[in-house]
Structure formats: C-alpha cells, structure tokens
Amino acid sequence: IQLLKIELSQRDLLIQNQRIEFSEKIEELQERLAEADYQKQILQTKLDSQIQIEREMSMHQQDEIRQQLQQIMSRQKELEDVNYRLLSKSNEIRKNLQRKILPSDDEYQQLKIIDDEQMTLKDFVMVRFYEIVKPLQRQIEELKETQTLLDTHLLTSNQDSIQTQK
C-alpha cells in the first residue's frame, strides 16, 4: 500500500507539474493570441484608413474627370453653336451674292462713298467686283465695236475685190 501511495503521490506530482506546464503554455499562447489580435487590429485600422484614403482619392479624381468632361461638353456645345452660326452666315452671304453681285453705276457710286470698315461684306464684294468687272465689260464692248467695224470693213473689202475681179 505504501508503494501505491508513493506511486500515487509521484503521479500526482507529475500531473501537477504537467498542469503547471500546460497552464504556462496556455498563458503564453493566450499572450501570443492577445498580441496577434492587437497586431491584427493595428493592421485592420491601417487597412481601413488606406482604403478610406484611396476611396477619397478615387472620388476626387472622378470629380475632376467629371468636371473636365463637363467643360469639354460645354466647349463642344459652344463650338457647335459657333459653327452653326458661321454656316448660317456663310449660306446667307452665298445667297446674297448669288442674287446680285454687280451693282449698277449709281449703286457703285453710293457704295464707294461708304468707308470700307463700315461696309457690309456683301457691299464690299460688290464694290470690288464692280471695280474688276466694269473695266473688262468696257473692254469687251470696245472689242465688239472694233470687231463690228472690222467685219464691216472686211465685207466692204470683199465686195470691192469682187467688183474689181469682174
């Protein structure tokens, strides 16, 4: 019995030693777990703040892109409006020029009095066209008269020649 008691007591000591070791290991593991949880919280906080910063930067960039796109669209609309007005104006000028481009002599005299800077584009073109075309028309008229005279002279010469040959 004594031996059993001694053996039992040794086993109790062994069990107590193992309990103490296990308790120490549990304590150590709990400390490591607490440290790991703390590190996890720090990393989670850093990650959350980084995500927030990235989100804010992304939103800021989106706002800038949106503003730039808005400016581009606004500028495009302005340019389209200007283009439409210029096209309308050019069509109007084209129609006006097609209607009447060569002024009469009286109209030319009236237009010539107006300062070039105050003239409408149509009037300016009419004056310049008159100044170019009118001398050419006069020259054409003179050449037609000369041709008529020469034709008459040729006809007379031919008749004289025929008369002389007979």
C-alpha positions in Angstrom: 0.0 0.0 0.0 2.8 2.3 0.9 4.3 1.7 -2.5 1.0 2.5 -4.1 0.7 5.7 -2.1 4.2 6.7 -3.1 3.5 5.9 -6.7 0.2 7.8 -6.5 1.9 10.8 -4.9 4.6 10.7 -7.7 1.8 10.6 -10.3 0.1 13.5 -8.5 3.3 15.5 -8.6 3.8 14.6 -12.2 0.2 15.6 -13.0 0.6 18.8 -11.1 3.9 19.6 -12.9 2.2 18.9 -16.2 -0.7 21.1 -15.2 1.7 23.9 -14.3 3.5 23.5 -17.7 0.2 23.4 -19.5 -1.0 26.4 -17.6 2.2 28.3 -18.5 1.8 27.2 -22.2 -1.8 28.3 -22.1 -0.8 31.6 -20.6 2.0 32.0 -23.2 -0.4 31.1 -26.0 -3.0 33.5 -24.7 -0.4 36.3 -24.6 0.7 35.4 -28.2 -3.0 35.4 -29.2 -3.6 38.7 -27.5 -0.5 40.2 -29.3 -1.7 38.7 -32.6 -5.2 40.2 -32.0 -3.5 43.6 -31.2 -1.4 43.4 -34.4 -4.5 42.4 -36.4 -6.4 45.4 -35.0 -3.5 47.7 -35.9 -3.3 46.2 -39.4 -7.1 46.4 -39.8 -7.0 50.0 -38.8 -4.2 50.8 -41.2 -6.0 48.9 -44.0 -9.3 50.7 -43.2 -7.5 54.1 -43.3 -5.7 53.3 -46.5 -9.0 52.1 -48.1 -10.6 55.4 -47.0 -7.7 57.4 -48.4 -7.9 55.5 -51.7 -11.7 55.9 -51.8 -11.4 59.7 -51.2 -8.7 60.0 -53.9 -10.8 58.0 -56.3 -13.8 60.2 -55.7 -11.7 63.3 -56.1 -10.3 62.0 -59.4 -13.8 61.1 -60.5 -15.0 64.6 -59.6 -12.1 66.1 -61.6 -12.8 63.9 -64.6 -16.5 64.7 -64.4 -15.6 68.5 -64.3 -13.3 68.1 -67.2 -15.8 66.2 -69.2 -18.4 68.8 -68.4 -16.1 71.6 -69.6 -15.3 69.6 -72.8 -19.0 69.1 -73.4 -19.7 72.7 -72.8 -16.9 73.8 -75.1 -18.1 71.4 -77.7 -21.6 72.8 -77.5 -20.2 76.4 -77.8 -18.2 75.3 -80.8 -21.2 73.6 -82.4 -23.2 76.8 -81.9 -20.5 78.9 -83.4 -20.2 76.5 -86.3 -23.9 76.6 -86.9 -23.9 80.5 -86.8 -20.9 80.6 -89.2 -22.5 78.1 -91.5 -25.8 80.1 -91.5 -23.9 83.3 -92.1 -21.9 81.8 -95.0 -25.1 80.5 -96.5 -26.7 83.9 -96.2 -23.7 85.5 -97.8 -23.7 83.0 -100.6 -27.4 83.6 -101.3 -26.9 87.4 -101.2 -24.0 87.2 -103.5 -26.0 85.0 -105.9 -28.9 87.4 -106.0 -27.0 90.5 -107.1 -23.2 90.8 -107.2 -22.7 93.5 -109.8 -24.1 96.9 -108.8 -25.3 99.5 -111.2 -23.2 102.6 -111.8 -25.4 104.6 -109.3 -25.2 101.9 -106.7 -21.5 101.7 -107.1 -21.2 105.5 -106.6 -23.3 105.3 -103.4 -21.3 102.3 -102.1 -18.0 103.9 -102.9 -18.8 106.8 -100.5 -19.1 104.4 -97.5 -15.9 103.7 -95.6 -14.5 100.1 -96.2 -14.7 99.3 -92.5 -18.3 100.3 -92.2 -19.4 98.4 -95.3 -21.1 95.0 -95.1 -19.3 92.1 -96.6 -21.8 92.0 -99.5 -21.3 95.7 -100.3 -17.6 95.3 -100.1 -17.6 92.4 -102.5 -20.0 94.2 -104.8 -17.6 97.3 -105.0 -14.5 95.1 -105.6 -16.4 93.1 -108.2 -17.6 96.2 -110.0 -14.0 97.6 -110.0 -12.7 94.4 -111.6 -15.6 93.6 -113.9 -16.6 97.0 -115.2 -13.3 97.7 -117.0 -13.5 94.3 -118.5 -17.0 94.9 -119.7 -15.9 98.2 -121.3 -13.0 96.5 -123.0 -15.4 93.8 -124.3 -17.7 96.5 -125.7 -14.8 98.2 -127.3 -13.6 95.0 -128.8 -17.1 94.2 -130.1 -17.3 97.6 -131.7 -13.9 97.1 -133.3 -14.9 93.6 -134.5 -18.1 95.1 -136.0 -16.0 97.8 -137.8 -13.5 95.2 -139.0 -16.3 92.9 -140.1 -17.9 95.8 -142.0 -14.5 96.8 -143.4 -13.8 93.2 -144.4 -17.2 92.9 -146.1 -16.7 96.1 -148.0 -13.2 95.0 -149.0 -14.5 91.7 -150.2 -17.2 93.4 -152.2 -14.7 95.8 -153.7 -12.5 92.8 -154.5 -15.3 91.0 -156.2 -16.2 94.2 -158.1 -12.6 94.6 -159.2 -12.4 91.0 -160.4 -15.4 91.3 -162.6 
